[in-house]
Amino acid sequence: MKDAGPSSFFRKWPLESGAAAAGFSCVLIAGIAIEPKQAYAGLLTAGLFGLMLSLGAAVFAAIQGVSGARWWFPVRRVVSAASATFRLPAAVILLAVIAGLEVLYLWARPEAADNHILHMKAVWLNRPLFIARALVVLAGWAGLIALLGERMRAAEAGEEGAQKRFHRMSTAFVLLFGPMISAGFWDWVMSLEPEWFSTMFGVYGFAGTFQGGIAAVTVAALYLDSRGMLEKPLPDATRHDLGKLLFGFSTFWAYIWFCQYLLIWYSNIPEEVTYYNLRFHGGWAALFWLNPVLNFAVPFVFLLGVKAKKAPAVLGQVALLVILGRWLDAFVLVMPSTGPVPPFPVYAVAATALLLGGMAFLFDWAWQGAKTSSPAGGELPARTATS
């Protein structure tokens, strides 16, 4: 196993990486001073994107723990390291929604009191409860992820009763995840357009988050495997199972995306269609339709066959495109509330570059810690993949 970690790029070119980070930071600081709405929306886009990858990895682990699956043991440490990066996107989301509260959210401004619909929603959409919910949800997830990782490492080390504790912790995580992801997406995303509502939006948040987690785990596992950094080469069976999960939950995301669109289009209720009207004008239509292409059409077409799911090159490239699709989905969810599509999303790109760099360092730190603290022989053999 090689010692070079996923963040070796930054260690190899520290001056260049530092200069890039400083440049992106200056762009964001200038944006907050000059174009605060665009800058805070870019921060929220990046935070939401990072949350879907890291929190999705934690959901991935919890679902395997609830089901008692064994196939994922070759990538268990990858999942643990990916979920440990959650703290950074959580901090970015907090910065965006608290510092940019009145800038991003119409309901938080004084003139919202004159709007009858917003006045009726003030029981839920008010500054103290909004900030309190954000803190509770993000801190709650951080605590649950830490406990889940601790139970996972104990189970991997073969401690007595650890597998049962991991199962119970996974069950608690899954039970709490539903209301927490719903509250987060309602507050941080849906209330950007406070007169609009969708009863499916919480499920939409879960679908995108889990899909992002699967794609992130797949890319990280294939990257580490290609450089000999896993204890054992990644079996074809594990790649096949990752490909099946990515294929299946890309289809599930598309089902939720289409159902929400179809029901709102068919009913044609004025309070609901505003969301889509905004995304069909101002230059957003092309990006709106590109979203299902990246998040559904690409994985559906290229991962339909068994051989493609087992091929590292195909699976890795499709997973990377899905991750790009997760960013586009976050961008299309957040940015149309700020106005027409920008010529270039400079603030969202700068925030995303900083976030991904920081998440790479956190992943590397967690990965190296997992290697040194876990015994080499703690893993159980993976099952044989189905066709």
N, C-alpha and C positions, 0 to 999 in steps of 0.2 A: 504494500500500500504506500503510495507516495504521500509526502507530507504537505505538498502545495495545496492550499485551500482555495475555495471558490473566490476569495478576494485577493488572490495573488497578483492580479492585474494592478491593483492599487498599490501594493507593496513594491512591485517592479518599477512603476513610474510614479513615485510619491509626489514629486514636484508638479508633474502634469495633472495628476488627479486633484491635488490641492488647489491648483490654479483654476481648474474647471469647477470645483465645488465653490470656490470663492466667487467666480464669475456668475454662476447660477444663483448664488445667494444675493449678490448685488442686483441682479435682474429682478428678483422677487421683492427685495427691499424697495427698489425704485418703483416697481409696479404698485406696491401698497401705498406709496406716497402719491403717485401720479394717476394710476387707474385702479383704485382699491377694489372695485367690484370684480374686474377681470382677474386681478391678482389673487384675491381670496377664493374666487371660484376655481382658479387653477390649483390652489392649495387643496381645496375640497375634492377636486377631481383626482389629484394624486393620492390623497389620503384614502379615498373610497377605493381606488384601484389597489393600493397596497393592502387595505383591509380584506378585500376579496381574495387575495392570494394567501395571506398569512392566516386569517381566520378560517378560510376554506381548508387549509391544511389541518387545522385543529378539528374541524368538523369531520374531515376524512378519518383522523385517528379515532375520534369518539364513535363514529359509526362502525368501524372495525372492532372496537372494544365491546360495543353492545352486541354485535352479531357473533363475537367469538371467532372471527376469521383468523386464519393462519397464513394465507397466501401473501400477506403484505409484510411479513417479517423481514424479507431482504431490504425493504425500503423504510423500515420503522424509524431508524435514526434520521433519515432524510426528512421524514414527516415531522419528527420532533424538532429538528433544527429549523425547518420552515415555519412552524407555528410559533417558535420563539422570537421571530422577527415582528410579531404583532405590535409590540410596544411603540415602534416608530410610527407606523401609519395611525395608530390611536392618538399619538401626540399631535400629528399633523391635523387630524380631524378636529381635535379640541382647539387647536390654534385657529383654524379656519372658522369654526362655528361660534366660538366665543369672541375672538377679536373682531371678526367680520360679521357679527350678528346683525346689526342694523343695516350694514351694507348689502348683505346677501338676502335677508329675509324681510319681505314687505310687512309681514304681520308684527315685526318688532319695532316698526317706526311709529312715531306719534300719530301720523295721519291715518293709521290703520283703524283707529277708534271710530272714524267716520264711515267705515265700510261695514255694512250690516252683516255680511257673511263672516268677515274676520272677527267682528265683535262677538258673534255667536260661538266662534271657535276659540275664543280667548281663554276658556276654562282649561284647554289643553295647550294651546299655543300662547304661552306667556314666558317672559324672560326667566324668572326663578325656576319654574318647573322644567323648562327646556334645558337649562344648564345643568340642573340636578339630574335629569334623565341621562344626559350625555355622560356625566361623570359616573353615574351608577352603571350604565351599560358598558362603557369602556373599561372601567375599573373591574367590573364583574367579570368581563371576558378575560382580562389580564390575569385575574386570580384563578379563574377556572382553567385557563391554559397552563398556568404554572402548576396547579395541582394535577392536571391531566399528564403533564410531562413527567412530574415526579413519580406518579403511579406507573407510567409507561416504563421509565428507567428501572424501577424496582421489579417490575414483571420481567424485563429483559435480563436483569441480574439473577433471576431465579429465586428471589426471596419467597419465603413461605407465605402463602395467602395473598401474594401481590397481584396475581392474575384476577382474583375475585375483587380486590379493591379497585383495580383498573376498570373492571366491568362496571362496578357501581358508580365510579366517577364518570365514566363515559355515559352511563344512563342519565345521571344528573345533568351533565353538559347538554345532552340532546334535548332533555325536557325543558331546560331553561333557554336554549338557543332560539326556539321559535318565537316566544314573546320578545326576546331581546333584539333579534334581527328585525322584527316588525317595527318595534319602537324606534330603532336606529334609522331605518329607511324612511319611515313616516316623517321623523323629525328633520333629518339632515338633507333628505332629497325631496320628498313629496311636498314639504312645506316651503320649498323654494318657489312654488306656484301654489299659494295657500288656498285659492278658491277651487283648485282641482282635487279630486280624490279618486282612489281606486281600491277596492276591497282585496284585490289580488297583489297589491304592491309588496306586501311582506313576503309572500311566496316567491315573487320575482326576485327579491333580494336574496333569499335562500338559494334559489336556482343558480344565480350568477356567482354567488360566493362559493358554493360547492364546486361548480364547474371550474372556477379560477383556482381553487385549491388543488383539484386533480391535475390541472395543467401545470401548475407550479411544481408539484411533487414529481411529476413525470419529467419535466425539463431538468430539474435538479438531480434526479436519480440517474438519468441518462448522461448528464455532464460528468458526474462523479464516476460513473462506471467507465466512460470512455477514457478517463485519465487514470484508471486503476486505483481509485481512491476508496472504493468499497472493499470490505473485507473479502467478499467473494464476487465473482462476475455476476451481473444481473441475469437471472434465468429467463429463457424465452417465455416461460409460464407467467412470470411476474410482469414482463412487458405486455404480454397479451392481456392480462387482467387490467393493467392500467389503461390500455387502449380501449378495452370494453367499457370501462367506467367513463372515460372521456367521451366515447361515442354515445353512450346511453344518456349521460347527463347533459351533453350538448343538445340532444334531442328533447330532453325534458325542459331545458331552458327555452328552446324554440316553441315548445307547446305552451308554456306560460306566456311568453312574449306574444304569440299569435292569439291566444285566448283573450288576453287583455285588450289587444287591438281590435279583434273581431267584435267583442261585446260592446265596446265603446262606440265603434263605427256603426254597428247595427242599431243600437238604441238611440244614438244621436242626441244625447242630452247635452244642452249647452254647457253646463258646468263641467262635463267630462271631456268633451271634444277639444277644449282649449289646449290641452296638453299636446295633442297631435297636430292641431292647427299651427301651433308654435313651431313644431318640428318639420312641417311641410313648407314653411316659408323662411325667408331670410337666409337662404343658402344651405339650410340644414337637411334638406330632403335626401341628398346623395349620401350623407353620412348616416342618416337614419336607416336607409336601406342597405348600406354596407354593413351595418351592425349584424343582422342575421346571416349575412354571407360569411363573415369571419367566424361567428360564434356557432353557427349551425351547418351551413352548406359545406364549408371546407372540411370539418371533421366527419360529417356524414358521408361525403363522397370518398374521401381518402382513407377512412378507417372502416369502410364497409367490409373489406375482406380480412380473413384471418392472418394472411402473410403480412399485410400492411401493419397490423397491430403489433406484430413481433419484430418488424424491421426498425432498428434504432433511428435510422435516418428519416424515415417517413413519420414515425411516431413523434420524434423530437421536433421536426419542422411543423407538423400540425399543431402540437402543443404550444409552440412559440406563437403561431398565428392566433391560437385561441387566447393566449395571454395578451397579444395585441388587441384582440377583439374585446377583452375585458376592459382594457384602457379606453377603447372607443365607446363602449357601453357607458362607462362612468362619465366620459366627456359629453355624450349625448344626453345623459340624465341631468347633468349639472349646468352646462354652459349655455344652453338656449335661453335660460332665464335671464341672462345678462344682455341679450340682444342678438343681432345677426352674427353669422359665423365669422370669426376673425380671419384675416388673410393667413396668419400663422399663429397657432396657440402658444405663444412664447412663454407665458407664465405657467401654463399647465405642463409644458415640456420641461421647463427648468425645475419645477417642483417635483416632477416625476423622476428626472435624472438624479436629483439629490436624494429622493426617497429610495430609489433602487440601489444607489451606492451605499446608503446607510444600511439597508436591509441585507446587502451582500456581506457587510462586515458583521452584522448580528448573526447571520446564518453561519458564517465561518467560525465565529466565536463559539456558538452553540454546537457546531459540528465537531470542532476540535475537542471541546469538553466532553461530548458524548463518546468520542473515541478513547479518551484517556480514562474515563470513569466506568465504562462498561466492559465486562469480560468478553473475550473473543468467542467463547463457545455458548453464549447465552441464547442464541436464536434457535428456533425450531424449524425444521424443514418445511419449505413451502409445498403446497399441494400441486398436483398436476393440473395444468390448465385445460379447460374444455375448449372445444372447437367453436 
